[in-house]
Amino acid sequence: MISEKIFELILRNGMTQKEFSEETGISQSTISDWKRKGTNPSADKILKICEVLKVTPYELLGENETERNAGSPEMSAGNETEKTIKELEAILWICFKTGKSS
């Protein structure tokens, strides 16, 4: 679930939920709802979340490295082309969901 990854990344970046809220402009109550209700952020917030947490949309929205490598032997950590394609797909998905073209 995306919200679970967000909370892991908040901790990994040594941030509090309050700091994350301030840096993203997302209210603390909304962030709390992700945790309490098991909901995910809306697509229009994903790019800002990725920026603050220093990850790509693919890293946030995609499977983790272990899951990717287990499910797809041809996709090794060194396959940068495949990773780039997946990141672009994630960005296009966000743009589609938010109606943004740039």
Legacy VTK file of the C-alpha trace (Angstrom):
# vtk DataFile Version 3.0
C-alpha trace
ASCII
DATASET POLYDATA
POINTS 102 float
0.000 0.000 0.000
1.310 3.440 -0.928
0.535 5.014 2.436
2.597 2.339 4.226
5.567 3.139 1.981
5.140 6.830 2.719
5.338 6.234 6.475
8.413 4.023 6.027
10.068 6.755 3.951
9.150 9.452 6.481
10.974 7.439 9.139
13.898 6.647 6.829
14.315 10.368 6.141
14.281 11.123 9.875
11.173 13.258 9.603
8.173 13.631 11.837
4.666 13.576 10.392
4.428 17.267 11.306
7.577 18.092 9.296
6.293 16.014 6.387
2.995 17.895 6.563
4.722 21.270 6.550
7.034 20.379 3.642
4.299 18.875 1.458
1.493 21.263 2.351
-0.711 18.263 3.177
-2.688 18.660 6.392
-1.746 16.552 9.380
-5.317 15.271 9.582
-5.118 13.973 5.992
-1.817 12.233 6.721
-3.323 10.772 9.877
-6.288 9.482 7.850
-3.897 7.578 5.561
-2.631 5.716 8.602
-5.894 5.289 10.531
-8.192 4.510 7.627
-5.653 2.768 5.403
-6.303 5.198 2.565
-3.812 6.510 0.014
-2.976 10.045 -1.082
-4.674 11.445 -4.145
-2.729 11.365 -7.407
-2.232 15.138 -7.427
-0.153 14.907 -4.236
2.202 12.130 -5.376
4.795 14.320 -7.113
5.199 16.628 -4.092
5.399 13.624 -1.761
8.130 12.099 -3.950
10.038 15.377 -3.989
9.969 15.710 -0.196
10.812 12.041 0.424
13.542 12.044 -2.257
12.149 9.114 -4.252
10.862 8.697 -7.786
7.170 8.083 -8.442
8.097 4.566 -9.532
9.850 3.900 -6.232
6.789 5.083 -4.342
4.105 3.508 -6.530
5.947 0.404 -7.725
6.986 -2.800 -6.082
10.035 -2.824 -3.878
13.354 -4.102 -5.277
12.971 -7.593 -3.765
9.471 -8.067 -5.199
10.567 -6.830 -8.643
13.589 -9.119 -8.799
11.683 -12.133 -7.467
8.854 -11.722 -9.951
11.025 -10.889 -12.927
14.469 -12.526 -13.170
15.429 -10.491 -16.235
15.053 -7.252 -14.280
18.287 -6.922 -12.352
19.405 -3.940 -10.297
21.708 -2.975 -13.158
18.930 -2.703 -15.727
18.661 1.087 -15.793
16.651 1.201 -19.024
13.835 -0.862 -17.541
13.860 1.256 -14.384
13.657 4.456 -16.437
10.728 3.109 -18.447
8.885 2.154 -15.265
9.520 5.600 -13.753
8.158 7.278 -16.890
5.089 5.031 -16.776
4.485 6.081 -13.170
4.822 9.768 -14.058
2.449 9.371 -17.012
-0.055 7.642 -14.744
0.113 10.572 -12.308
-0.321 13.084 -15.136
-3.300 11.117 -16.462
-4.921 10.986 -13.028
-4.372 14.677 -12.318
-5.085 15.915 -15.841
-1.683 17.614 -16.050
0.262 17.579 -19.284
3.483 19.134 -17.989
LINES 1 103
102 0 1 2 3 4 5 6 7 8 9 10 11 12 13 14 15 16 17 18 19 20 21 22 23 24 25 26 27 28 29 30 31 32 33 34 35 36 37 38 39 40 41 42 43 44 45 46 47 48 49 50 51 52 53 54 55 56 57 58 59 60 61 62 63 64 65 66 67 68 69 70 71 72 73 74 75 76 77 78 79 80 81 82 83 84 85 86 87 88 89 90 91 92 93 94 95 96 97 98 99 100 101
